[in-house]
Amino acid sequence: MSNKTFVITVPHATCVDAPQHRIMHTCDYIASDVATALGQFIQQCGMDKVFYGNINRGETDLNRREGRDTRFRQKVREHLKPGTILVDVHSYPSYSFNYGDYDVALIGDNERIKKTLKSKLERHGYKVGTFTTNSIDDILLEARDRGVTDSVLVEVNEKHVNDVKNISRILSEGLCEVV
């Protein structure tokens, strides 16, 4: 077993049951389930720490710069050290203008991780898009500033992906292969 440490974050885990929040997509409806399963599977190659956002995105987006001073981000920051592998888990509605055609979108600057995960997912029939980190992916940006180079933001399509355990297993196999 590897001695790698995986930090798994789910910044948009807190949902509010109100119609306007469904329209605005203020939480990621399946991200927590994906992260929980991923945390269980990832133990085959390392230790994991999963952090679930405790503030609804409509109040403060924990994956933006304004979320850095929250307790959630402080706890995540305590575990971001060089050599840590960060997996930032999100989900999105199929009508997303950025990723709607994909089952999974992989975002980040580590091409090795994205290439490995994309290959694993496509072998299982998933349609995968890859993108570079942008200025709003603040958890990835802060991790990079703290010397964490092995990171990826995983976006899962809430309509296309029904088996979160399967996709989490595939993601964990790819991550374990890369580290």
ZAKOLMAR-656574 format. One line per field, with one value per atom (N, C-alpha, C): residue number from 1; z, y, x negated; residue in one letter; atom name. Coordinates in steps of 0.02 Angstrom, whole numbers, always signed. Layout:
# ZAKOLMAR-656574
i	[NUM/...]
w	[Z/...]
v	[Y/...]
u	[X/...]
aa	[A/...]
at	[CA/...]
***
This chain:
# ZAKOLMAR-656574
i	[1/1/1/2/2/2/3/3/3/4/4/4/5/5/5/6/6/6/7/7/7/8/8/8/9/9/9/10/10/10/11/11/11/12/12/12/13/13/13/14/14/14/15/15/15/16/16/16/17/17/17/18/18/18/19/19/19/20/20/20/21/21/21/22/22/22/23/23/23/24/24/24/25/25/25/26/26/26/27/27/27/28/28/28/29/29/29/30/30/30/31/31/31/32/32/32/33/33/33/34/34/34/35/35/35/36/36/36/37/37/37/38/38/38/39/39/39/40/40/40/41/41/41/42/42/42/43/43/43/44/44/44/45/45/45/46/46/46/47/47/47/48/48/48/49/49/49/50/50/50/51/51/51/52/52/52/53/53/53/54/54/54/55/55/55/56/56/56/57/57/57/58/58/58/59/59/59/60/60/60/61/61/61/62/62/62/63/63/63/64/64/64/65/65/65/66/66/66/67/67/67/68/68/68/69/69/69/70/70/70/71/71/71/72/72/72/73/73/73/74/74/74/75/75/75/76/76/76/77/77/77/78/78/78/79/79/79/80/80/80/81/81/81/82/82/82/83/83/83/84/84/84/85/85/85/86/86/86/87/87/87/88/88/88/89/89/89/90/90/90/91/91/91/92/92/92/93/93/93/94/94/94/95/95/95/96/96/96/97/97/97/98/98/98/99/99/99/100/100/100/101/101/101/102/102/102/103/103/103/104/104/104/105/105/105/106/106/106/107/107/107/108/108/108/109/109/109/110/110/110/111/111/111/112/112/112/113/113/113/114/114/114/115/115/115/116/116/116/117/117/117/118/118/118/119/119/119/120/120/120/121/121/121/122/122/122/123/123/123/124/124/124/125/125/125/126/126/126/127/127/127/128/128/128/129/129/129/130/130/130/131/131/131/132/132/132/133/133/133/134/134/134/135/135/135/136/136/136/137/137/137/138/138/138/139/139/139/140/140/140/141/141/141/142/142/142/143/143/143/144/144/144/145/145/145/146/146/146/147/147/147/148/148/148/149/149/149/150/150/150/151/151/151/152/152/152/153/153/153/154/154/154/155/155/155/156/156/156/157/157/157/158/158/158/159/159/159/160/160/160/161/161/161/162/162/162/163/163/163/164/164/164/165/165/165/166/166/166/167/167/167/168/168/168/169/169/169/170/170/170/171/171/171/172/172/172/173/173/173/174/174/174/175/175/175/176/176/176/177/177/177/178/178/178/179/179/179]
w	[+0/+0/+0/-38/-43/+22/+34/+92/+71/+13/-12/+28/+33/+66/+14/+12/-33/+7/-16/+13/-39/-18/-62/-35/-79/-57/-96/-62/-93/-69/-101/-76/-81/-127/-137/-113/-54/-27/+8/+32/+72/+26/+25/-17/+26/-4/+27/-14/+19/-16/-30/-84/-105/-181/-214/-288/-320/-293/-325/-322/-273/-269/-322/-341/-395/-462/-472/-535/-539/-483/-483/-473/-459/-446/-392/-332/-278/-239/-258/-229/-282/-270/-317/-290/-323/-296/-288/-328/-320/-300/-292/-277/-210/-160/-94/-99/-137/-145/-183/-234/-271/-225/-187/-143/-88/-60/-7/-34/-92/-123/-143/-171/-191/-130/-75/-13/+10/+2/+21/-25/-91/-139/-137/-125/-129/-74/-23/+32/+11/-48/-73/-88/-98/-115/-72/-21/+23/+73/+112/+163/+131/+157/+130/+185/+168/+211/+167/+184/+143/+181/+147/+176/+137/+173/+143/+162/+111/+124/+169/+214/+263/+253/+198/+182/+111/+103/+36/-11/-71/-122/-134/-122/-130/-78/-22/+30/+19/+13/-1/-42/-98/-139/-111/-82/-49/-97/-162/-212/-245/-214/-240/-188/-210/-165/-101/-107/-48/+3/-16/+30/+70/+56/+88/+164/+191/+263/+302/+268/+302/+339/+387/+425/+378/+330/+281/+248/+220/+185/+232/+293/+342/+356/+364/+378/+318/+258/+197/+195/+205/+201/+249/+307/+356/+328/+279/+251/+182/+155/+90/+99/+84/+90/+26/+7/-51/-44/-97/-96/-86/-64/-56/-125/-134/-196/-180/-215/-204/-258/-236/-283/-261/-301/-287/-326/-291/-323/-328/-388/-403/-447/-453/-502/-533/-591/-628/-666/-680/-718/-791/-826/-896/-941/-918/-959/-950/-916/-906/-973/-979/-1042/-1053/-1000/-1008/-1021/-985/-986/-1004/-1025/-1035/-1077/-1128/-1171/-1141/-1087/-1057/-998/-985/-924/-866/-882/-832/-864/-826/-846/-795/-820/-778/-787/-732/-736/-693/-720/-682/-727/-697/-734/-739/-702/-703/-760/-816/-876/-866/-827/-814/-779/-729/-693/-740/-775/-820/-874/-904/-957/-932/-873/-845/-828/-795/-777/-838/-887/-949/-984/-989/-1021/-984/-918/-879/-888/-883/-889/-959/-1011/-1080/-1094/-1064/-1073/-1045/-999/-970/-1001/-1057/-1095/-1077/-1033/-1014/-1065/-1078/-1121/-1076/-1088/-1042/-1078/-1047/-1071/-1022/-1047/-1004/-1015/-960/-960/-913/-924/-879/-822/-768/-711/-733/-709/-724/-660/-666/-608/-555/-569/-518/-480/-501/-466/-407/-356/-305/-260/-249/-208/-243/-309/-347/-347/-354/-356/-289/-234/-169/-156/-178/-170/-208/-269/-309/-273/-244/-207/-146/-120/-62/-81/-146/-169/-187/-190/-210/-286/-319/-392/-419/-378/-398/-377/-423/-407/-469/-456/-511/-483/-522/-506/-551/-520/-556/-555/-614/-621/-650/-616/-638/-659/-718/-744/-704/-673/-629/-666/-729/-767/-801/-826/-864/-820/-760/-717/-662/-666/-617/-565/-583/-539/-509/-452/-423/-395/-373/-348/-405/-462/-519/-541/-549/-571/-519/-455/-401/-401/-414/-418/-475/-533/-591/-577/-547/-529/-480/-431/-382/-414/-460/-496/-534/-568/-605/-559/-505/-458/-426/-409/-379/-429/-492/-545/-555/-548/-560/-504/-442/-386/-368]
v	[-59/+0/+62/+109/+173/+212/+258/+301/+370/+373/+436/+457/+522/+549/+584/+565/+595/+641/+702/+748/+755/+737/+741/+796/+843/+898/+898/+919/+926/+994/+1048/+1114/+1130/+1099/+1115/+1058/+1032/+974/+993/+1054/+1073/+1098/+1060/+1078/+1110/+1153/+1184/+1162/+1135/+1110/+1167/+1203/+1258/+1261/+1273/+1272/+1318/+1378/+1424/+1398/+1357/+1329/+1275/+1239/+1190/+1225/+1281/+1319/+1348/+1375/+1407/+1357/+1295/+1242/+1265/+1277/+1302/+1246/+1184/+1129/+1075/+1033/+978/+915/+894/+844/+774/+754/+686/+687/+746/+750/+716/+724/+694/+618/+590/+517/+492/+529/+511/+514/+568/+576/+523/+507/+456/+388/+369/+305/+308/+364/+371/+364/+394/+388/+317/+277/+206/+167/+178/+141/+162/+225/+251/+223/+195/+168/+109/+82/+27/+52/+117/+142/+200/+217/+271/+291/+339/+365/+420/+428/+481/+524/+585/+632/+666/+659/+689/+748/+805/+865/+884/+891/+910/+982/+1023/+1092/+1097/+1146/+1153/+1217/+1251/+1313/+1307/+1324/+1320/+1370/+1349/+1389/+1456/+1459/+1521/+1574/+1551/+1597/+1616/+1566/+1576/+1517/+1530/+1477/+1457/+1398/+1375/+1359/+1359/+1348/+1414/+1469/+1534/+1569/+1620/+1656/+1679/+1702/+1726/+1671/+1609/+1553/+1535/+1566/+1547/+1555/+1602/+1614/+1572/+1528/+1486/+1429/+1400/+1343/+1284/+1273/+1219/+1226/+1284/+1294/+1293/+1316/+1312/+1240/+1197/+1126/+1093/+1109/+1081/+1104/+1168/+1196/+1161/+1141/+1106/+1041/+1013/+948/+953/+1014/+1023/+1033/+981/+983/+953/+973/+942/+865/+831/+758/+734/+778/+761/+760/+716/+715/+744/+798/+831/+810/+789/+774/+817/+866/+913/+889/+865/+831/+877/+880/+921/+880/+904/+875/+933/+921/+975/+949/+994/+974/+964/+923/+908/+969/+1021/+1081/+1129/+1108/+1151/+1174/+1239/+1265/+1246/+1227/+1208/+1133/+1091/+1020/+975/+1004/+967/+905/+903/+845/+788/+801/+751/+717/+655/+621/+645/+658/+681/+733/+786/+836/+834/+833/+832/+899/+934/+1001/+1002/+1033/+1039/+1049/+1057/+1068/+1006/+954/+893/+848/+852/+814/+739/+716/+644/+616/+652/+629/+631/+686/+692/+639/+627/+577/+507/+490/+424/+414/+464/+458/+457/+498/+500/+431/+403/+337/+284/+282/+232/+240/+303/+315/+299/+318/+304/+229/+191/+118/+87/+123/+100/+134/+168/+197/+267/+300/+369/+418/+471/+525/+578/+592/+633/+693/+751/+811/+831/+860/+884/+959/+993/+1066/+1086/+1145/+1171/+1210/+1217/+1256/+1328/+1357/+1427/+1467/+1531/+1577/+1568/+1530/+1521/+1455/+1411/+1346/+1356/+1391/+1417/+1364/+1308/+1256/+1228/+1217/+1194/+1247/+1310/+1364/+1370/+1366/+1370/+1310/+1251/+1192/+1201/+1226/+1238/+1287/+1339/+1388/+1357/+1303/+1269/+1211/+1205/+1154/+1087/+1084/+1022/+1022/+977/+975/+919/+871/+816/+832/+862/+881/+877/+868/+866/+885/+922/+936/+890/+851/+803/+828/+839/+860/+801/+780/+722/+747/+726/+746/+712/+752/+725/+685/+697/+661/+598/+603/+548/+493/+510/+460/+439/+376/+350/+304/+275/+227/+261/+295/+333/+287/+228/+181/+158/+144/+122/+177/+237/+291/+306/+301/+313/+258/+197/+142/+153/+173/+186/+244/+297/+354/+333/+293/+272/+228/+184/+143/+187/+238/+283/+322/+348/+386/+343/+282/+236/+218/+214/+198/+256/+316/+375/+388/+373/+392/+341]
u	[-42/+0/-44/-25/-61/-51/-97/-88/-62/-32/-5/+56/+65/+124/+167/+230/+279/+324/+331/+379/+434/+495/+553/+599/+615/+658/+723/+776/+842/+869/+847/+866/+941/+976/+1047/+1092/+1076/+1112/+1177/+1183/+1241/+1297/+1351/+1408/+1463/+1501/+1559/+1619/+1669/+1728/+1776/+1762/+1806/+1803/+1860/+1862/+1811/+1801/+1754/+1682/+1666/+1599/+1588/+1639/+1633/+1622/+1656/+1648/+1578/+1553/+1487/+1430/+1446/+1396/+1347/+1373/+1331/+1296/+1308/+1269/+1259/+1211/+1195/+1228/+1281/+1327/+1298/+1250/+1222/+1149/+1119/+1048/+1030/+1071/+1057/+1056/+1103/+1105/+1043/+1022/+962/+902/+895/+837/+835/+892/+895/+871/+898/+877/+803/+782/+712/+666/+685/+645/+639/+691/+688/+643/+650/+609/+536/+522/+454/+409/+438/+399/+356/+368/+325/+255/+245/+178/+156/+193/+171/+224/+207/+252/+296/+355/+398/+426/+441/+476/+527/+591/+644/+674/+679/+707/+770/+825/+889/+905/+920/+938/+999/+999/+1053/+1093/+1080/+1116/+1144/+1207/+1237/+1204/+1194/+1162/+1197/+1262/+1299/+1278/+1252/+1228/+1155/+1112/+1040/+1017/+986/+958/+890/+887/+826/+770/+783/+731/+710/+724/+704/+661/+626/+581/+616/+679/+715/+728/+719/+729/+667/+610/+547/+546/+584/+582/+632/+668/+717/+682/+717/+690/+677/+720/+710/+642/+628/+565/+505/+514/+460/+442/+493/+481/+447/+469/+438/+365/+354/+286/+237/+260/+218/+190/+224/+203/+170/+164/+133/+57/+21/-52/-81/-142/-173/-172/-155/-149/-78/-34/+37/+70/+118/+157/+226/+244/+308/+357/+416/+471/+530/+547/+601/+662/+714/+770/+831/+859/+917/+965/+1026/+1073/+1111/+1139/+1172/+1232/+1280/+1338/+1320/+1356/+1340/+1348/+1382/+1389/+1331/+1278/+1220/+1192/+1180/+1154/+1081/+1046/+975/+965/+1002/+987/+1047/+1102/+1164/+1160/+1118/+1113/+1072/+1037/+993/+1027/+1005/+1025/+981/+918/+870/+825/+811/+761/+705/+643/+584/+548/+538/+508/+445/+394/+332/+273/+215/+153/+109/+126/+86/+111/+76/+96/+92/+45/+37/+99/+123/+183/+244/+253/+311/+309/+251/+246/+262/+236/+249/+322/+352/+423/+467/+451/+491/+489/+430/+422/+462/+457/+494/+570/+593/+665/+691/+653/+676/+678/+632/+634/+698/+729/+792/+853/+842/+898/+918/+881/+898/+869/+906/+883/+851/+786/+747/+717/+722/+689/+635/+581/+527/+517/+503/+497/+441/+413/+362/+395/+358/+382/+394/+448/+459/+461/+470/+463/+518/+570/+622/+617/+573/+563/+516/+540/+495/+465/+498/+468/+406/+411/+352/+297/+317/+267/+231/+268/+236/+191/+213/+171/+105/+110/+49/+3/+31/-9/-43/-14/-42/-88/-104/-151/-120/-53/-19/-13/-50/-50/-6/+11/+54/+126/+163/+232/+275/+340/+388/+457/+495/+564/+606/+648/+690/+762/+791/+861/+899/+952/+992/+1061/+1083/+1148/+1203/+1246/+1298/+1352/+1361/+1411/+1382/+1321/+1290/+1263/+1239/+1206/+1253/+1274/+1321/+1287/+1232/+1198/+1136/+1146/+1090/+1036/+1055/+1004/+958/+987/+946/+898/+923/+879/+826/+843/+795/+741/+762/+713/+664/+690/+647/+599/+625/+582/+527/+545/+495/+442/+462/+412/+363/+389/+345/+300/+327/+285/+232/+249/+200/+146/+163/+115/+65/+89/+48/-1/+16/-27/-79]
aa	[M/M/M/S/S/S/N/N/N/K/K/K/T/T/T/F/F/F/V/V/V/I/I/I/T/T/T/V/V/V/P/P/P/H/H/H/A/A/A/T/T/T/C/C/C/V/V/V/D/D/D/A/A/A/P/P/P/Q/Q/Q/H/H/H/R/R/R/I/I/I/M/M/M/H/H/H/T/T/T/C/C/C/D/D/D/Y/Y/Y/I/I/I/A/A/A/S/S/S/D/D/D/V/V/V/A/A/A/T/T/T/A/A/A/L/L/L/G/G/G/Q/Q/Q/F/F/F/I/I/I/Q/Q/Q/Q/Q/Q/C/C/C/G/G/G/M/M/M/D/D/D/K/K/K/V/V/V/F/F/F/Y/Y/Y/G/G/G/N/N/N/I/I/I/N/N/N/R/R/R/G/G/G/E/E/E/T/T/T/D/D/D/L/L/L/N/N/N/R/R/R/R/R/R/E/E/E/G/G/G/R/R/R/D/D/D/T/T/T/R/R/R/F/F/F/R/R/R/Q/Q/Q/K/K/K/V/V/V/R/R/R/E/E/E/H/H/H/L/L/L/K/K/K/P/P/P/G/G/G/T/T/T/I/I/I/L/L/L/V/V/V/D/D/D/V/V/V/H/H/H/S/S/S/Y/Y/Y/P/P/P/S/S/S/Y/Y/Y/S/S/S/F/F/F/N/N/N/Y/Y/Y/G/G/G/D/D/D/Y/Y/Y/D/D/D/V/V/V/A/A/A/L/L/L/I/I/I/G/G/G/D/D/D/N/N/N/E/E/E/R/R/R/I/I/I/K/K/K/K/K/K/T/T/T/L/L/L/K/K/K/S/S/S/K/K/K/L/L/L/E/E/E/R/R/R/H/H/H/G/G/G/Y/Y/Y/K/K/K/V/V/V/G/G/G/T/T/T/F/F/F/T/T/T/T/T/T/N/N/N/S/S/S/I/I/I/D/D/D/D/D/D/I/I/I/L/L/L/L/L/L/E/E/E/A/A/A/R/R/R/D/D/D/R/R/R/G/G/G/V/V/V/T/T/T/D/D/D/S/S/S/V/V/V/L/L/L/V/V/V/E/E/E/V/V/V/N/N/N/E/E/E/K/K/K/H/H/H/V/V/V/N/N/N/D/D/D/V/V/V/K/K/K/N/N/N/I/I/I/S/S/S/R/R/R/I/I/I/L/L/L/S/S/S/E/E/E/G/G/G/L/L/L/C/C/C/E/E/E/V/V/V/V/V/V]
at	[N/CA/C/N/CA/C/N/CA/C/N/CA/C/N/CA/C/N/CA/C/N/CA/C/N/CA/C/N/CA/C/N/CA/C/N/CA/C/N/CA/C/N/CA/C/N/CA/C/N/CA/C/N/CA/C/N/CA/C/N/CA/C/N/CA/C/N/CA/C/N/CA/C/N/CA/C/N/CA/C/N/CA/C/N/CA/C/N/CA/C/N/CA/C/N/CA/C/N/CA/C/N/CA/C/N/CA/C/N/CA/C/N/CA/C/N/CA/C/N/CA/C/N/CA/C/N/CA/C/N/CA/C/N/CA/C/N/CA/C/N/CA/C/N/CA/C/N/CA/C/N/CA/C/N/CA/C/N/CA/C/N/CA/C/N/CA/C/N/CA/C/N/CA/C/N/CA/C/N/CA/C/N/CA/C/N/CA/C/N/CA/C/N/CA/C/N/CA/C/N/CA/C/N/CA/C/N/CA/C/N/CA/C/N/CA/C/N/CA/C/N/CA/C/N/CA/C/N/CA/C/N/CA/C/N/CA/C/N/CA/C/N/CA/C/N/CA/C/N/CA/C/N/CA/C/N/CA/C/N/CA/C/N/CA/C/N/CA/C/N/CA/C/N/CA/C/N/CA/C/N/CA/C/N/CA/C/N/CA/C/N/CA/C/N/CA/C/N/CA/C/N/CA/C/N/CA/C/N/CA/C/N/CA/C/N/CA/C/N/CA/C/N/CA/C/N/CA/C/N/CA/C/N/CA/C/N/CA/C/N/CA/C/N/CA/C/N/CA/C/N/CA/C/N/CA/C/N/CA/C/N/CA/C/N/CA/C/N/CA/C/N/CA/C/N/CA/C/N/CA/C/N/CA/C/N/CA/C/N/CA/C/N/CA/C/N/CA/C/N/CA/C/N/CA/C/N/CA/C/N/CA/C/N/CA/C/N/CA/C/N/CA/C/N/CA/C/N/CA/C/N/CA/C/N/CA/C/N/CA/C/N/CA/C/N/CA/C/N/CA/C/N/CA/C/N/CA/C/N/CA/C/N/CA/C/N/CA/C/N/CA/C/N/CA/C/N/CA/C/N/CA/C/N/CA/C/N/CA/C/N/CA/C/N/CA/C/N/CA/C/N/CA/C/N/CA/C/N/CA/C/N/CA/C/N/CA/C/N/CA/C/N/CA/C/N/CA/C/N/CA/C/N/CA/C/N/CA/C/N/CA/C/N/CA/C/N/CA/C/N/CA/C/N/CA/C/N/CA/C/N/CA/C/N/CA/C/N/CA/C/N/CA/C/N/CA/C/N/CA/C/N/CA/C/N/CA/C/N/CA/C/N/CA/C/N/CA/C/N/CA/C/N/CA/C/N/CA/C/N/CA/C/N/CA/C/N/CA/C/N/CA/C/N/CA/C]
***
